[in-house]
Amino acid sequence: MCISDIGTIELLGMEFLAYHGCLDSEKELGGDFVVDFRAKLDFGKAAKEDSLADTLDYSKVYELVAAEMSQRSDLLENVAWRICRAISEAFPELPEFEVSVAKKHPPVGGEAELARVVMKGGCRL
């Protein structure tokens, strides 16, 4: 039997009311944001031992994301960078991960569902 030990953990659709943006209205009224997290890692030991201690605890990832989303920023790039930094500091052994931060219905002078930035992190960059 051939089964790869390398897998992906995803924590998708984390939704937040936050106050990111350059416009005064964004800073005062806030907006709806969605954050996605994806990480590649070795599942070998966790899959065989069935222990949370042997894998990435995504509830901890959520806590880190929520903490960074509560801090105001003008740019989505800054928010994504701070989230990546917090995850890298909390999980320095994480080989590679990706964070996307999206603002729903951004103020662009027309219809747009999302404005999104994607940033990569991890010890194998």
Protein Blocks (a to p, Z undefined) as FASTA:
>chain_A
ZZdfbdcdddehiacdddedjbfklmmnopaddddddddddfklmmmnopaklmccfklm
mmmmmmmmmpccfblklmmmmmmmmmmmmmmmlmbdcdddddehiaehpacfbdcdddde
djkZZ
